[in-house]
Amino acid sequence: MGLFDFMFKKKNDEYDTFPINILEMFGSIERHDFKFYSKKLTIYILGKGQEFKVDNIIEAKAIGKSMNVKFSCKPLGSQIANITFPEVSENKDRILWSYNLSGGGYGLPEDYPSFMSLYYKKGKLDKIGFTFKCANPEFVLEFE
């Protein structure tokens, strides 16, 4: 089990489910702007998580077929304040925005996430996970 899978170890039935549609191979996926308020941040490094209380806003805007994401949380906001994910997939319990999914998410600076997972409960965005594949070691940020 990889770090990304470990992060989301809760049962899948807790989250809304989606048909598998990787990189829109089976049809277009709707893009939706969102604003997400988070009070908890968990950072996973090498499978171990540490929780923090935060007052964070994550805003995303669909621009063409891409999703631009902005943070307002310090110090994270100063590091990853403006990210664009060019790819989208539906994958079981998440909407997955990605950079170079076919290449494993590699090709970005280490302080940029390769993947953004959006988890919904009853149609409402409940959790956002960012995976940093190019960092050494790889790590995950989970906002709730």
C-alpha positions as CSV (number, residue, x, y, z in Angstrom):
1,M,0.0,0.0,0.0
2,G,1.5,3.4,-1.0
3,L,1.5,6.6,1.0
4,F,-1.4,8.0,-1.1
5,D,-3.5,5.0,-0.3
6,F,-2.6,4.9,3.3
7,M,-3.7,8.5,3.7
8,F,-7.3,7.7,2.8
9,K,-7.7,4.5,4.8
10,K,-11.3,5.2,5.8
11,K,-13.9,2.9,4.2
12,N,-14.9,4.1,0.7
13,D,-18.6,4.0,1.6
14,E,-18.1,7.1,3.8
15,Y,-17.6,9.2,0.6
16,D,-19.7,9.7,-2.5
17,T,-18.7,7.3,-5.3
18,F,-18.0,8.1,-8.9
19,P,-17.6,5.9,-12.0
20,I,-14.0,5.2,-13.0
21,N,-13.2,7.7,-15.7
22,I,-9.4,8.1,-15.8
23,L,-8.2,11.2,-17.7
24,E,-11.8,11.5,-19.2
25,M,-11.4,8.4,-21.3
26,F,-15.1,7.7,-21.0
27,G,-16.4,11.2,-21.4
28,S,-16.0,14.7,-20.2
29,I,-16.0,15.5,-16.5
30,E,-17.7,18.7,-15.3
31,R,-15.5,21.3,-13.7
32,H,-16.7,23.2,-10.7
33,D,-15.2,26.2,-8.9
34,F,-15.1,25.8,-5.1
35,K,-14.1,27.5,-1.9
36,F,-13.2,25.1,0.9
37,Y,-12.8,26.2,4.6
38,S,-10.5,23.9,6.6
39,K,-10.0,23.7,10.3
40,K,-7.7,20.7,10.4
41,L,-4.6,19.8,8.5
42,T,-2.9,16.4,8.6
43,I,0.6,16.0,7.2
44,Y,1.6,12.5,6.3
45,I,5.3,11.7,5.8
46,L,6.4,8.1,5.3
47,G,3.0,6.9,6.5
48,K,2.9,8.8,9.8
49,G,0.4,11.6,10.2
50,Q,0.6,14.7,12.4
51,E,-2.5,16.9,12.8
52,F,-2.6,20.7,13.1
53,K,-5.5,23.1,13.8
54,V,-5.6,25.6,11.0
55,D,-7.8,28.4,9.7
56,N,-7.4,27.8,6.0
57,I,-9.2,28.6,2.8
58,I,-8.6,26.7,-0.5
59,E,-10.1,28.3,-3.6
60,A,-10.3,26.7,-7.0
61,K,-11.4,28.1,-10.3
62,A,-11.9,26.2,-13.5
63,I,-10.0,27.8,-16.3
64,G,-10.7,26.1,-19.6
65,K,-10.0,22.4,-19.0
66,S,-7.6,23.1,-16.1
67,M,-8.2,23.8,-12.4
68,N,-6.3,26.7,-10.7
69,V,-6.0,26.3,-7.0
70,K,-5.0,29.1,-4.5
71,F,-4.2,28.8,-0.8
72,S,-4.6,31.5,1.9
73,C,-3.0,29.6,4.7
74,K,0.5,30.6,5.9
75,P,3.1,29.3,5.7
76,L,1.7,26.9,3.1
77,G,0.1,29.7,1.1
78,S,3.5,31.3,0.5
79,Q,4.9,28.0,-0.9
80,I,2.0,26.7,-3.0
81,A,-0.2,29.7,-3.4
82,N,-1.0,29.2,-7.1
83,I,-1.2,25.7,-8.7
84,T,-2.8,24.6,-11.9
85,F,-3.8,21.0,-12.5
86,P,-4.3,20.2,-16.2
87,E,-5.9,16.7,-15.9
88,V,-9.0,15.4,-14.2
89,S,-10.3,11.9,-13.4
90,E,-13.1,10.3,-11.5
91,N,-11.8,7.4,-9.5
92,K,-14.1,5.5,-7.2
93,D,-14.4,7.8,-4.1
94,R,-12.7,10.9,-5.4
95,I,-12.4,13.5,-8.1
96,L,-8.7,13.5,-8.9
97,W,-7.0,16.5,-10.4
98,S,-3.4,15.7,-11.5
99,Y,-0.2,16.8,-13.2
100,N,1.2,14.0,-15.4
101,L,-0.9,11.1,-14.1
102,S,0.4,8.8,-16.8
103,G,4.0,9.6,-15.7
104,G,3.3,9.0,-12.0
105,G,2.9,12.7,-11.2
106,Y,6.6,13.4,-11.8
107,G,8.0,16.5,-13.5
108,L,7.2,19.3,-11.0
109,P,9.4,21.1,-8.4
110,E,9.3,19.2,-5.1
111,D,7.2,21.9,-3.4
112,Y,4.3,21.5,-5.9
113,P,1.7,18.8,-5.5
114,S,1.2,16.3,-8.3
115,F,-2.3,15.3,-7.3
116,M,-5.3,16.9,-5.7
117,S,-8.1,14.5,-4.5
118,L,-11.5,15.9,-3.7
119,Y,-13.7,13.8,-1.5
120,Y,-17.5,14.5,-1.2
121,K,-20.1,13.4,1.3
122,K,-23.7,13.7,0.1
123,G,-22.6,16.1,-2.7
124,K,-20.7,18.4,-0.4
125,L,-16.9,18.7,-0.5
126,D,-15.6,17.2,2.7
127,K,-11.9,16.7,2.4
128,I,-9.0,17.7,0.1
129,G,-5.7,15.8,-0.2
130,F,-2.6,17.0,-2.0
131,T,0.2,14.5,-2.8
132,F,3.7,15.7,-3.4
133,K,5.3,13.0,-5.5
134,C,8.5,14.9,-6.3
135,A,9.4,15.7,-2.7
136,N,12.0,13.6,-0.9
137,P,10.4,12.0,1.0
138,E,7.0,12.0,-0.7
139,F,4.4,13.6,1.5
140,V,0.6,14.2,1.6
141,L,-1.4,17.2,3.0
142,E,-5.0,16.4,4.0
143,F,-7.4,19.3,4.7
144,E,-10.7,18.7,6.5
